[in-house]
Each structure stands twice: as structure tokens, then as C-alpha cells.
Amino acid sequence: MADLAMGILATIDLCLRYGSLIVSKAKTYKNAKAHVTELILRIEGVWIKMEHQIRSLGTVASLLDTRLLDYFDLTLHNLYAKLQAAHNLIDRVIGSKQATNVQRLDVTAQISNWSRAKVMFSEKNLEKVVADLESWHRIFDPSWFLLALEPTPAVDERLADDRTLEPSKAIAWVKATRDARKPEASHPKPVQSLFFVDFSWVDNISPIPYSNALSASDHRTRNSLILDTTTYPFATNLEVAQTHVHDIARVFATVDSSSIGLLRCRGFRKIPPTLLTPPNFQLVFEVPTGAHSPKSLRQRLLEEKEATLDERLHLAQSLARAVLFVHTAGFVHKNVRPETILLFSDARHPTSIKPFLLGFERFRLAAAGTNLISDALWEQNLYRHPERQGTLAEKLYVMQHDIYSLGVCLLELGLWTPFVVPPGSLGTRAPTRLSPHPGSILPILSFLDMKDKRKAALEIKKTLTALAQAKLPFLTGNTYAEIVTACLTCLDRGPGNMFAERAEVEDDDGIIVGVHFIEKVFARLEEIRL
């Protein structure tokens, strides 16, 4: 392991050198052709984001588990190759001379004298390098948060003591998630800033159709809020429950909503139980600036207007990113379905939408264990793995169950037709009925009537997998279809499991399953180009 860590440090050093050279060239040749300059500035911008995380990784590399070292070793070698290509191509485009004011002018003149074909060829290749580096960072950015899963306590000390690490949202998020994964006895008591006693500042509370979340506002600032309720059984130890909810609030208080599909948490309040209602905690989330008009993904699926392929892919990528961040925080969501996904309109980009994962009423710390209590509602069981269906599920909850739920959602997104049609109507695709019923594309009514619910659940899973394999290749492409199938079969045994052999992803700390998720799902989604 020591040799592998030393190898990673050497690769990091090479990456930092090439990155610095590229930034130096960007500063030297900013007077080159306008479009070339823009591309070089994009390289400079993405490198600034990369550099801090790479240095942070080097600080803790000697402490990491071999499984993480193997993954980061491959990832960094990939970056090194891309940086080399970027460096060499910049030299070919704008020259490799040392910078002086005179030579800068010479380079500008040199480029202006190029033939049109040569300029277009060079710019096209430079655009590819920029796209490759930005794609690498989009994948590495959440991969870096796998450090939150590393069980070695010395990682906390190294991150806290190293004064060379500049403060960043990334570092703050990893520290917060690592704190939340520690034993309950070592947690600080819930602090006043996260636990709200006075809730009078929240007003304009209103329901969001086909979602348990509520929209609201802070009357002091008029900022928009989302309220999400987490419900516990009557027999729950409320002191322990409050500690768990506090962990959620503490971790998600550091979330950068601009980069992942999760909202930043302001805090929570406790809603005492009554004779008829169990104990509840209500989490308060901030709505990002410019985001407005929240609606659930269920509502959007029921509307007549179909989403474009670009919109569907954006939703899929954002949802996969959110599930990955939930996992690296040490949580399992246990409730991923269209009713727990909110879509916001974007005031700055009227044609785009911002998706966020909510619905944390079954949100639990993975390391703290989970109970086998569930429910028998078919419309919720549809998004659960067969092991986790019914009022008494067979298996304790693990991240793979969230991956399965993600697969069902990605299938629904790809087909863009509702799997569940609720009673009532917000559009012609939702005829009025007394109870939810399966969408027309799902031939599962006979399974819902079966007495053997275990067999029914397996048949429904087969139906979903068959739909993915038969229809998605023609609608969204083979890669997307393979990703969905990988999610739906992530707990299968045998060669049909494209995710990994089940034994390979049954690790206690979630590192292996996190790496496989990035490789088989997240990274492949990010690489899809329509």
C-alpha cells in the first residue's frame, strides 16, 4: 500500500506541474485569437477547481484504504494523460516560446496569418481538450468525496492540521460528513442554530402536488424555502431520532446546491406526536437564487408536454449525482421516486430546469443500521428492490437498494411516461380514479393481484428490466439502456449483473459500491453526448 501511495503522490506532482504550465501559458498568451483565448481561459478555470482537490488528496493519500488508492491511481493517471495532451496541443496552437511582450505580439500575428482551415482544425482540437478536462473534473469532483467513507480516523486529523489546505466548500463538506459518521456518543449536542424552537418566521406554507414536501418562505428575507418532513414510528426513541435528524441537517448545511442535486439545509424543527400522528421532524431547505415554481417529477411526467432528450439526460445525471453524494455522506435515502424529486424553473435560463432530491422521511445513516419495517403500497414498492418490499422487508437497507430505485427512475425518465397514475388529474394523462394505478406502459396489474408478494415483486423487476432492454436503446441509446439495466440488476447474482458480482459490492463501509457506482453509472451518464 505504501508503494501505491507513493505512486499516487508522484502522479499528483506531475499533474500539478503540467497544470501550472498550462495556466502559465494561458496567462502568457491571452492576447491570442479571441476564441483560442476563451478556450485557454476555460482550461485555466477548470484547473483552479482541480488543483485544490488534488493537493488535498495528496495530503491524505498515505492513510487511504487500498481500494480507494487503486481507484484514485487510475483516475489520476487519466488526468495526467489529458493534461499532457492539453499542454502539447496548446504548444501547437500558440507556440512554445517563453513569454515576453514582444513574443506575445508575435504569437498573435502568427495565429492571424494561419490559413482558415488550420485555425478551424486547431480550435476544434483545443475544444476537445477543454471538453475532456471539464468532463474529467465533473466525474472526479464527486469521486473525491469518497474520502468521506475512509474509516481511518487520522484522515480527520490530517485534513484539520494541514495549513496548506485553503478553506473550501469541498473540504467543509467532507469534514461534516465524516463527523456525522462517527459514533453517536462522540457527536456534539444539536446546536441552536440548526434546531428551531421559534418557527414564526416561516410563512406562505403550501403543498406541492404529488409530493410530501411543502413550499414556504422566510418572511424576514422573502427567500423561498422547502419544508420536508421525516416521520418516525410511535415507539421511536425521540432523542436518538433527533440526533439522526441533526446529522442530516449538519451535513446538508454544507451542500453547494449549484453543483449537486441536493438543497442546502437551514435546520429543523420537532413536531411532537399526537394520539393520531407519529413523531415528526421538519427539515428546512433553502431554494437557490433564481429557482422558482417547484413541481414534483411525478407532476411533470403526468403533463402532456414531453421532455427533450437533453432534459431527460440532465435530470438523470443530476439524480445520479445526488444519490452518490447521499451515499458518500454515509446515508441511505430509502425513498427515491418521482414524488421525492422536485424540479424548479430557472429565472436566468427560462428553458432549463433544476432537479433536487428530497423526501427524507426514510433517510437513515447507513452505518447505524436500518430496520425492516416498510409498507405495502404498490406505488411505493414499485421503486423498491424485491428484498425491501412489503410491511416486513427481507433485508436491511444498503446503498444498492437506492441504486435499484435510481434505476427505476432512470427508466421512467428515459421512456418519459408515468409508471404511477395517481387519483385526480393535473393533465389529460392522469384520468380521475379513486386510487393510483399503473401507467399504460406497465403490464403489471396481474402481478399486483398475486397472493405471493415475493414472487410478484420479482416478476415486476423482470418486467422493468425487459422494458429497459427492449425500448431504451431506441429512445435514449445503448449506453443509457445499459446503465439502467446495471442499476436494476445491481444485486443480482451471476453474469447478468453488469454492476459487479454481488459479493464484490457487499462491503461494510461502502467504498467498493461507491467506486462501482461511479464507474458503472455516474461516469457513464456524464460521458453520454446526444
Secondary structure, 3 states (H helix, E strand, C coil): CHHHHHHHHHHHHHHHHHHHHHHHHHHHCCCCCHHHHHHHHHHHHHHHHHHHHHHHHHHHHHHCCHHHHHHHHHHHHHHHHHHHHHHHHHHHHHCCCCCCHHHHHHHHHHHHCCCHHHHHHHHHHHHHHHHHHHHHHHHHHHHHHHHHHCCCCHHHHHHHHCCCCCCCHHHHHHHHHHHHCCCHHHCCCCCCCCECCCCCCEEEEEECCCCCCEEEEECCCCCEEEEEEEECCCCCCHHHHHHHHHHHHHHHCCCCCCCCCCCCEEEEEEECCCCCCCCEEEEEEECCCCEEEEEEHHHHHHCCCCCCHHHHHHHHHHHHHHHHHHHHCCEECCCCCHHHEEEEEECCCCCCEEEEECCHHHCEEHHHCCCCECCCCHHHHCCCCHHHCCCECCCCCCHHHHHHHHHHHHHHHHHCCCCEECCCCCCCCCCCCCCCEECCCCCCHHHHCCCCHHHHHHHHHHHHHHHHHHHHHHHCCHHHHHHHHHHHCCCCCCCCCCCCCHHHHCCCCCHHHHHHHHHHHHHHHHHCCC
